[in-house]
Amino acid sequence: ADYLDNGNNKMAIQQADKLLKKHKDLHCAKVLKAIGLQRTGKQDEAYALAQEVAALEPTDDNSLQALTILYREMHRPELVTKLYEAAVKKVPNSEEYHSHLFMAYARVGEYKKMQQAGMALYKIVPKNPYYFWSVMSLIMQSISAQDENLSKTMFLPLAERMVEKMVKEDKIEAEAEVELYYMILERLEKYKEALDVVRGKLGEKLTSELQSRENKCMAMYKKLHRWPECNALARRLLLKNSDDWQFYITYFDSVFQLIDESWTPPAEEEHSLEGEVHCSIEQAVNFIEERITEESKSSRPLRGPYLAKLELIRRLRHRGCNDEYKLGDPEELMFQYFKKFGDKPCCFTDLKVFVDLLPPSQYTKFIRQLLDVIPLAAAAENEVALPGDIKALQQHLCVVQLSRLLGIYHTMEKKQKLAVVRELMLRYRHGLEFGKSCLKTELQFSDYYCLLAVHLLLDLWLEGEEAAVWQCLTLLEEGLSHSPSNAQFKLLLIRIYCRLGAFEPVSELYSSLDAKHIQHDTIGYLLTRYAGSLGHYAAASQSCNFALRFFHSNQKDTSEYIIQAYKYGAFEKIPEFIAFRNRLNSSLHFAQVRTERMLLDLLLEANISTSLEESIKSMSLSPEEDDIPWKDLRDNRDLTVLFSWDPKDRDISEEHRKLSLEEETLWLRIRSLTLRLVSGLPALGHTIQPKNSEKTAENGVSSKIDTIRALLQQLEVWVDSGKKFLEQKIQYPVLGPPPTRMAGFFSNGSCQCQTSLFYLVSDIYELDTNGLEDSAEIQERIGNSFKSLVERLTDLFNKCKGDLIEVRDGTLKTHPNLLENLVFFVETISIALWVSSYCDSVLRPFKSNLQKKKKKKKESSVAMPPVFTHFLDYVTELQTLTSNVIDHIKGLEIILTALKLEELSLKDTLLLQEEKKFTKTVQGKVQSSYHHSVQEIGELLKKRLDTIKKLKI
């Protein structure tokens, strides 16, 4: 076992063998040997050994534990349940084995059996937790039941009765048990009863979370629309803590609800269960003013009361009231707020919510007013006035962010914008001296200046200023050198490099972000969208692996979380874990990565290192199966991960999100169908009965071609939907979601090529079933298909021609679309070759039959059917075309190597000396990345060329 722990699996196997020589029947040694075998990649041997031991139904703890570990590593948790079922039969009174059995069921989600196992445990050892495990398993049955009715009428009422029995017998001990009772009542929509539980004696046990009882009461009051109670409770909690924002929202919601219902407090008795109620605007205004007065006496400044006043003004405006309640002018209130909190980084995000209270005509005046109160000092007359400490710097940064948000920078001319960029960078560099003592992992105080400067330059780039994008990269790389942990710099660099078509620097940037766990799903798209499409195949494989490893381990990990939740009685977390697991399983990104990963593997290996058939078998792919949960796809991408200070009309909107999801899904449909069509090719090549035989329908092949034809029809439908979608010509914001590769796929002709290749498969199949004799028409059709395919592929190649990087007026311009087209060309030619090898497998037997006939008849000239000539011509032309593309790529490599970037006189005098070195680095990175892409594409095409050469009938 020690050897296994240290990862020395071979020694572990040797030691186990030694032991087994002495003691032939030592179960535990056999299992430990099996673990060693499993870890050295001998899965089948390991499984056989394990089953040998399992068949003997061991009851010793060591063997059971070791087998559990082994089955977990094999991803076969269902075998653990069988193991403990047997152990419990033999040792029926073991608390330990019963609880292991319960947990084994929990891993595979067998809720009904969990319920039974829980009760069995409770009978052996009457401990409360076991009883409530059983109750929780009922709730889980109700959550997982497809039939809503069943869960409301059977599972939940049963769970409720089980808890009520314990309440009546006064056996409720722990907080978790009360939580569970509340959870059942809430799911049964018995809000009144739930409220009574929380407010009653049982509610006293709810102590682990701050305000746990109050929050639960509030939730029930809202469900019951008991606004007086909502209001009184919120009011009471705000008196305790006037900084708790959620209660301000409830307070305002309930006040306006009561006003709309014209509610009046009863004359005699209490206003409500929770005490005094406010039901008029006057009371609300006074209440907020009192909170502000109170705040001025408190020892530390609180933001809540001031923001609540702005919130109230906003709500009153929505209701058509102007300033009849004398709350003050929002502009003045925001100015006062800035004076009080301007040196806190949160000041900007606080005010951002309320800027729409300002009239646009006041924007410039408002900004000037804020600037006037910041202590800045200029060294000389015409120099920029700079802050003397971090406080002033924060205040100034807040104003700059607000200027961007109010659109003041957007309206400037190019010259003004460049001047602002200069000023921001000057302030950035000046601010670095405040952060000299910062650790490597800390951000510099002035980092946002640099980011804002880059945002301005991005505006210029989108307006057609080519040099601006290089300056963006230059400034970001400079920023990163001073603040190596700044994720915003890295993310923005990733986005810009990708837009320029350079993937190489991105891998390193992304891995330095050190994305953890769920981030592989939320920001993984930044990597997986571009790696493959820019020809970095090795990096693409790796980035898909990162993501897939996370998604696959999610299954295993979640089961562990659920088990921990049972052990510690954190019952309300269990449905959350299950929802989390489902959300990840139906993640859009997961489906995309799975599909692209398989297409990539086929592209790199099928018919190169292994046959297409073997590749497809090893991925267990089949054209009939579709494992993507189309109805439940969840878009878990974080599209706001990049900071943006843009005004609402330029920022990413809900509409953009919807459209992006629609586009991603359409593209995924097309990719997934392409993959399934390719996976159906090998099955067609197997022996086909002659046309007149009875067996055709039975041997399943005819249904295989039907599958392919059906998939092809679906592909046509989704391609049409994709084209319609693109007609909208959607422009996402520059920092919004990246568009898919769909537009390029249609415009460069890959789509038409790939579709007609699959139609060709259908024709060849027909030729195969009809034979050569009376199929002149089909042969003619196939010949024409071959001709038009070569033309289409040549067209596609023409769309790849041109310089990838060109120098224009001293500025670099990259052409990433040419690179993407080249990648599509490689993919399309690969599909063409897989289809050709199917043609080859059909035509070869025909040819050898003809030759046999020729020998029999001893005639020198048996007419060769035209399809053979067509096919040979086609293969020869494919070979020539591929050779031409390889030559073209060699040419590109030579040009890219010869491109002397140093000599580019970056005639933009704005660049300072220290920036020049970063510019050099940036351009070097882009050049090297393109060079790398072209090399990988060239290598792959050479391998494909070798497979073409084998296609000579």
Secondary structure, DSSP 8 states (H G I E B T S, - for coil): -HHHHTT-HHHHHHHHHHHHHH-TT-HHHHHHHHHHHHHTT-HHHHHHHHHHHHHT----HHHHHHHHHHHHHTT-HHHHHHHHHHHHHHSTT-HHHHHHHHHHHHHHT-HHHHHHHHHHHHHHS--HHHHHHHHHHHHHHHHH-S-HHHIIIIIHHHHHHHHHHHHHTT---SHHHHHHHHHHHHHTT-HHHHHHHHHSSGGGG--SSTTHHHHHHHHHHHHTT-HHHHHHHHHHHHHH-TT-HHHHHHHHHHHHHHHHTT----SSS-SSTTS----SHHHHHHHHHHHHHHHHHSSS--SHHHHHHHHHHHHHHHTT--GGG----HHHHHHHHHHHHTTSTHHHHHHHTTGGGS-GGGHHHHHHHHHHTS-EE-SSTTS--EESSHHHHHHHHHHHHHHHHTTTTTTS-HHHHHHHHHHHHHHHHHHGGGGTT--TTS--TTHHHHHHHHHHHHHHHHTT-HHHHHHHHHHHHHHHHH-TT-HHHHHHHHHHHHHTT--HHHHHHHHHHT--TTHHHHTTHHHHTTTTTTT-HHHHHHHHHHHHHHHHHHHHHHHHHHHHHHHHT-TTHHHHHHHHHHHHHTBHHHHHHHHHHHHHHHHHHBTTTB-HHHHHHHTT--TT-----GGG-B----TT-S-----GGGS--HHHHHHHHHHHHHHHHHHHHHHHHHHTHHHHTS----TT-GGGGTTSHHHHHHHHHHHHHHHHHHHHHHHHHHTT-----TTS----SHHHHHHTSHHHHHHHHHHHHHHHHHHHHH-STT-HHHHHHHHHHHHHHHHHHHHHHHTT-S-SEEEETTEEEE-HHHHHHHHHHHHHHHHHHHHHHHHHHHHHHHHHHHHHHHHHHT-S-----HHHHHHHHHHHHHHHHHHHHHHHHHHHHHHHHH--STT-----TT--HHHHHHHHHHHHHHHHHHHHHHHHHHHHHHHHHHHHHT---
